[in-house]
Amino acid sequence: MSTVVLGGTGKTGRRVAERLRARGEDVRIGSRSGTPPFDWEDPSTWEPALRGATAAYVSYFPDLAIPGAAEVVGTVAAIAARLGITRLVLLSGRGEEEAERAEQELIGSGADWTIVRCSWFSQNFSEDHFHDHVMAGELALPVGDVPEPFVDADDIADVAVAALTDDRHVGELYELTGPRLLTFADAAAEIGKAAGRDVRVASVTHDEFASGLARHGVPADVISLLRYLFTVVLDGRNASLADGVQRALGRPPRDFRDYARAAAAAGAWA
Ligand SMILES: NC(=O)c1ccc[n+]([C@@H]2O[C@H](COP(=O)([O-])OP(=O)(O)OC[C@H]3O[C@@H](n4cnc5c(N)ncnc54)[C@H](OP(=O)(O)O)[C@@H]3O)[C@@H](O)[C@H]2O)c1
């Protein structure tokens, strides 16, 4: 088996690649820094990066919520199936219409599929845009008290690897959440406690949020994406727990507190 991991240096892809390599599987990274490179924005890179693989983990970038993402995922999935990739595992987003369209596109490829449909990643606080906010001691967010069942990227990778390597997961749609609903203020408190820092959430308007991100150097397209996510996806629609981790792995998901302690111990907010 040879697996191409699209987004293989990102928050989930890196963990998927590490786990597959630890099992002795042949793994190729499918991203702009891979060999050969894979670029979602350059269709000429798709075939060379997929050729020769038998399975693929599909983590789209920047987000399945962006217009046109579903069609691109569908095209890449169809190319993969034509080239002999028989198993596709899609990283999807919970409560996003566009992401659900991408799921249908991938399912239509004819390859065996598993959908891993996730809530917000805990690692957004330690490995992505919100890391800087944690370090600054303040998460200025337009969120209010809407709770989110943050999910751990390690759990996502465990489910993805199970789906890539075990036939029992073919045709399954797993909704992955953590075991607990937390507001962003709850999450900030957990991180603060684990990291030994003062971290608080300041409620801001959507415009103030966008200008704050711009001051941190976040690119304009990412700002508009985050704005969409905070306006649409964080409207309370995902304020419920799902059983995907338990169903796929036979064990409960990792709690946010354990994530925060492990990330702090690894120096994420040192
Ligand atoms: N973050 C969340 O909370 C969340 C929740 C639910 C679903 N999702 C879904 O998860 C997916 C990944 O999001 P993420 O936030 O976790 O990102 P991520 O995987 O951490 O993003 C970074 C990865 O994308 C690659 N990349 C960047 N630009 C690329 C391009 N033009 N072509 C190919 N690869 C590119 C990077 O590698 P190189 O720099 O080497 O190219 C790296 O491997 C998205 O589709 C999103 O919808 C995210």
The ligand as an SDF file (V2000), in Angstrom:
LIG
                    3D

 48 52  0  0  0  0  0  0  0  0999 V2000
   -9.0440   23.8910   11.3070 N   0  0  0  0  0  0  0  0  0  0  0  0
  -10.2370   23.4420   11.6830 C   0  0  0  0  0  0  0  0  0  0  0  0
  -10.6790   23.6750   12.8170 O   0  0  0  0  0  0  0  0  0  0  0  0
  -11.0510   22.5920   10.7260 C   0  0  0  0  0  0  0  0  0  0  0  0
  -12.2550   22.0230   11.1810 C   0  0  0  0  0  0  0  0  0  0  0  0
  -12.9860   21.1850   10.3230 C   0  0  0  0  0  0  0  0  0  0  0  0
  -12.5230   20.9450    9.0380 C   0  0  0  0  0  0  0  0  0  0  0  0
  -11.3590   21.5380    8.6150 N   0  0  0  0  0  0  0  0  0  0  0  0
  -10.8780   21.2600    7.2380 C   0  0  0  0  0  0  0  0  0  0  0  0
   -9.5560   20.7930    7.3120 O   0  0  0  0  0  0  0  0  0  0  0  0
   -8.8550   21.1230    6.1060 C   0  0  0  0  0  0  0  0  0  0  0  0
   -7.4780   21.5730    6.4670 C   0  0  0  0  0  0  0  0  0  0  0  0
   -7.5300   22.7100    7.2980 O   0  0  0  0  0  0  0  0  0  0  0  0
   -6.4560   22.9820    8.3860 P   0  0  0  0  0  0  0  0  0  0  0  0
   -6.8440   24.2360    9.0520 O   0  0  0  0  0  0  0  0  0  0  0  0
   -6.2260   21.7630    9.2410 O   0  0  0  0  0  0  0  0  0  0  0  0
   -5.1380   23.2370    7.5250 O   0  0  0  0  0  0  0  0  0  0  0  0
   -3.7310   22.5330    7.5890 P   0  0  0  0  0  0  0  0  0  0  0  0
   -3.8490   21.0910    7.1630 O   0  0  0  0  0  0  0  0  0  0  0  0
   -3.0530   22.7940    8.8820 O   0  0  0  0  0  0  0  0  0  0  0  0
   -3.0360   23.3480    6.3970 O   0  0  0  0  0  0  0  0  0  0  0  0
   -1.7330   23.3080    6.0680 C   0  0  0  0  0  0  0  0  0  0  0  0
   -1.4570   22.2150    4.9980 C   0  0  0  0  0  0  0  0  0  0  0  0
   -1.9540   22.6260    3.7260 O   0  0  0  0  0  0  0  0  0  0  0  0
   -0.8850   22.5940    2.7800 C   0  0  0  0  0  0  0  0  0  0  0  0
   -1.1490   23.6110    1.7670 N   0  0  0  0  0  0  0  0  0  0  0  0
   -1.2020   24.9540    1.9110 C   0  0  0  0  0  0  0  0  0  0  0  0
   -1.4950   25.5550    0.7380 N   0  0  0  0  0  0  0  0  0  0  0  0
   -1.6160   24.5520   -0.1750 C   0  0  0  0  0  0  0  0  0  0  0  0
   -1.8980   24.5160   -1.5730 C   0  0  0  0  0  0  0  0  0  0  0  0
   -2.1310   25.6320   -2.2940 N   0  0  0  0  0  0  0  0  0  0  0  0
   -1.9320   23.3050   -2.1930 N   0  0  0  0  0  0  0  0  0  0  0  0
   -1.6680   22.1650   -1.5190 C   0  0  0  0  0  0  0  0  0  0  0  0
   -1.4220   22.1310   -0.2010 N   0  0  0  0  0  0  0  0  0  0  0  0
   -1.3980   23.3150    0.4770 C   0  0  0  0  0  0  0  0  0  0  0  0
    0.3690   22.8380    3.6190 C   0  0  0  0  0  0  0  0  0  0  0  0
    1.5370   22.3190    3.0430 O   0  0  0  0  0  0  0  0  0  0  0  0
    2.5240   23.1870    2.0970 P   0  0  0  0  0  0  0  0  0  0  0  0
    2.7670   24.4780    2.7970 O   0  0  0  0  0  0  0  0  0  0  0  0
    3.7240   22.3050    1.9640 O   0  0  0  0  0  0  0  0  0  0  0  0
    1.7890   23.3380    0.8040 O   0  0  0  0  0  0  0  0  0  0  0  0
    0.0250   22.0130    4.8580 C   0  0  0  0  0  0  0  0  0  0  0  0
    0.2840   20.6300    4.6130 O   0  0  0  0  0  0  0  0  0  0  0  0
   -9.7070   22.1770    5.3880 C   0  0  0  0  0  0  0  0  0  0  0  0
  -10.2460   21.6090    4.2230 O   0  0  0  0  0  0  0  0  0  0  0  0
  -10.8220   22.5120    6.3760 C   0  0  0  0  0  0  0  0  0  0  0  0
  -12.0410   22.7360    5.7170 O   0  0  0  0  0  0  0  0  0  0  0  0
  -10.6150   22.3420    9.4280 C   0  0  0  0  0  0  0  0  0  0  0  0
  1  2  1  0
  2  3  2  0
  2  4  1  0
  4  5  1  0
  4 48  2  0
  5  6  2  0
  6  7  1  0
  7  8  2  0
  8  9  1  0
  8 48  1  0
  9 10  1  0
  9 46  1  0
 10 11  1  0
 11 12  1  0
 11 44  1  0
 12 13  1  0
 13 14  1  0
 14 15  2  0
 14 16  1  0
 14 17  1  0
 17 18  1  0
 18 19  2  0
 18 20  1  0
 18 21  1  0
 21 22  1  0
 22 23  1  0
 23 24  1  0
 23 42  1  0
 24 25  1  0
 25 26  1  0
 25 36  1  0
 26 27  1  0
 26 35  1  0
 27 28  2  0
 28 29  1  0
 29 30  1  0
 29 35  2  0
 30 31  1  0
 30 32  2  0
 32 33  1  0
 33 34  2  0
 34 35  1  0
 36 37  1  0
 36 42  1  0
 37 38  1  0
 38 39  2  0
 38 40  1  0
 38 41  1  0
 42 43  1  0
 44 45  1  0
 44 46  1  0
 46 47  1  0
M  CHG  2   8   1  16  -1
M  END
$$$$
